């Protein structure tokens, strides 16, 4: 499993998560940042650094935010 960036990031894009990621698995999209599940080492640094609480362990993602898993997959699929 991996971490997921959810709705609190939309249009916020603080980028604190990008600065702390040791494997550079976070990319900027048009409206938010996305975590590449294939590259993420699940260290949790991004979750701790996010000032708006937008980063979740995918299994702890609130039900109403589950669509952000697919959104991230689509973002990386189309890159």
C-alpha positions as CSV (number, residue, x, y, z in Angstrom):
1,X,0.0,0.0,0.0
2,X,1.0,3.6,-0.1
3,X,0.2,7.2,0.9
4,X,-2.4,9.2,-1.0
5,X,-2.8,13.0,-1.3
6,X,-6.5,13.9,-0.9
7,X,-8.8,16.9,-1.4
8,X,-7.2,19.3,1.2
9,X,-4.3,19.7,-1.3
10,X,-6.5,20.9,-4.1
11,X,-5.5,24.4,-5.1
12,X,-3.4,24.6,-1.8
13,X,-0.3,22.9,-3.1
14,X,1.9,23.8,-0.1
15,X,4.7,21.4,-1.4
16,X,6.1,20.7,2.0
17,X,5.7,17.0,1.2
18,X,7.9,17.4,-1.9
19,X,10.7,18.9,0.1
20,X,10.8,16.0,2.6
21,X,10.3,13.0,0.3
22,X,13.6,11.0,0.2
23,X,12.7,9.2,-3.1
24,X,11.2,12.0,-5.1
25,X,7.9,10.2,-5.6
26,X,5.7,13.3,-5.4
27,X,4.8,15.2,-8.5
28,X,2.8,18.4,-9.1
29,X,-0.4,18.1,-11.1
30,X,-2.6,20.8,-12.4
31,X,-4.6,21.1,-9.2
32,X,-2.7,19.1,-6.6
33,X,0.3,17.0,-5.8
34,X,0.3,13.2,-6.4
35,X,2.3,10.4,-4.9
36,X,3.6,7.7,-7.2
37,X,2.6,4.4,-5.5
38,X,5.3,2.5,-7.5
39,X,8.1,4.7,-6.1
40,X,6.8,5.5,-2.6
41,X,8.8,3.7,0.2
42,X,6.1,4.4,2.7
43,X,8.3,6.3,5.1
44,X,5.5,8.7,6.2
45,X,7.6,11.9,5.9
46,X,5.1,13.5,3.6
47,X,2.2,12.9,6.0
48,X,4.1,14.5,8.9
49,X,5.1,17.5,6.8
50,X,1.8,18.3,5.2
51,X,0.5,21.6,6.7
52,X,-3.1,21.0,5.6
53,X,-3.5,17.3,6.5
54,X,-4.0,16.1,2.9
55,X,-1.8,13.0,3.1
56,X,-3.2,9.7,4.3
57,X,-2.1,6.1,4.4
58,X,-4.4,4.6,1.8
59,X,-6.1,2.2,4.2
60,X,-6.9,5.2,6.5
61,X,-8.3,7.4,3.8
62,X,-11.8,8.6,4.6
63,X,-14.5,7.0,2.5
64,X,-15.3,10.2,0.7
65,X,-11.7,10.6,-0.3
66,X,-11.2,7.1,-1.8
67,X,-11.5,8.5,-5.4
68,X,-8.1,10.2,-4.9
69,X,-6.4,6.7,-5.1
70,X,-7.8,6.4,-8.7
71,X,-7.0,10.0,-9.4
72,X,-3.3,9.4,-8.6
73,X,-3.2,6.2,-10.6
74,X,-4.6,8.0,-13.6
75,X,-2.2,10.9,-13.2
76,X,0.8,8.6,-13.3
77,X,-0.6,6.4,-16.0
78,X,-1.0,9.5,-18.3
79,X,2.4,11.0,-17.6
